[in-house]
Amino acid sequence: MSNFTAKDVQKLRQATDAGMMDAKRALEANDGDMERAAQWLREKGLAKVAKLSDRENSQGTVAVASTATAAALVELKSETDFSAKADDFVELVSKLAQLVLEKGEAAIAEGQADIETLKIAKRENIELGKVARVDASEGSIIDTYLHRQDGRGVIGVIIEASGVDQETLHELALHCAFAKPRYLTRDEVPVEAIEKERNNLLEITKAEGKPEAAWPKIVDGRVNAWLAGQVLLEQGVNGDKETVAQRIGSGRISRFAMAVIGS
């Protein structure tokens, strides 16, 4: 004898986005227990999409949440922009950013079940990307910027500084979205990354037919130019000659966090 009704099947379908027959089978397999049936469907769905984990997921959505003294940023990756700009996807990323803002980065684990449910529904390799929270230290201020495209966030920035006014800091948050720095200072750039770039630039210089005696100087100049493009404080503000370091004068940028879809 059945332990569930057609209304139960409909309720389970609405809660899980499962098909009618799948919802019915889940209830049959779990004696009509709604919670166990939902978990059964979730586990079956995860098993089906597990093979998606190797597929490229360069699309996604970024969300930023903030108060006067703290900010959080969450990136959720997907395979297609179609999924990433859907209402349920955008709403989940916003929910996750608010969760991190309220409880800290570790709280993102509380949203894993929702991510897995979305993965099943979309049948895509959906996973977390960048997750960050910044709390303004004493004497510092923070600013955020979220660049939107087609209804979703595609670049998110959090920046903290002291001795800098809010207007200038917001300008620098926008600059980060424009210039996409990877490091705050040159000291943060890994030695391995510099050496790799140096070797690449040396090969380019050789191929250009430059005199061998001039190679070291040419390569040093090119490495310095590459570093200036990677380091926030050395970048020209919005592409101008004035660097970020010059713009803030005696002020200090403590840190910044960024997420860029497709990077």
C-alpha positions, 0 to 999 in steps of 0.5 A: 500500500502506498505511503504517499499521495499525488500531492506528496509527489508534487511537493517533492518535485517542487522542492527538488526540481525532479521529474514526476517519475523520479519523485515517485520512485524516490518516495517508493524507495523511502516509504513515503518519507519526504526528507529521505526521498529528497536526500535519495534524489540528491544522492542519485543526482550527484552520482550522475553529475560527478563525471562533470567535474573535469569539464571546463567552468570558466563562466559564473557569477560574482556577488559582493555583500558589505556593511560599513566595516566588513565586506564579503565576496563569493564567486560561483563557477559554471560552464555556461553564461546561460546558467550563470545569469539565471535568477536561481544562480544569481540568487544563490551567489548573493545568498552565499556572499551574505552568509560569508559576510555574517558568519565568515569564510568558513560558513561557506560550507553551509551553502554546499548542499545548495550548490550541489542541488544547483549542479544537479538542476543545471547538469553543469560543473558548478563549484565555488571559486574565490571566497573572501571576507575583509574586516576593516582594521582600526583606522581603516576603511573599505570599499567594494565594486561589482561590475555587472554584465547581463544581470550578473556580477562578473568582476568583484572587488574589495579594497581596504586602506588607511589615510585615504578618503572614501571617494579615492578608495572607490576610484581605486576599487573601480581601477582594480576592476579595470586593470585586474592587478594580481598582487598588492606589492612587488614583494608578493610576486612569486620568484618562480613567476618572475623567472618564468616571465624572464625566460619567456621575455629572453626568448622573445628578445633573442627572436627579435635579433637584438645584439646579445650584449644588450639582452640583459638590459632589454629583458630587465626593462621588460620584466619591470614593465611586466611587474608594474602591470601585475602589482596594484601600487605600480599600476597607472590609475585607469591607465594614466601615468600617475600610479596608484602609489602616487595617488594615495600619497602617504596613505596605505592600501592594506589589502584587496580581494578580487574575483574575475569571471573567466580569469 
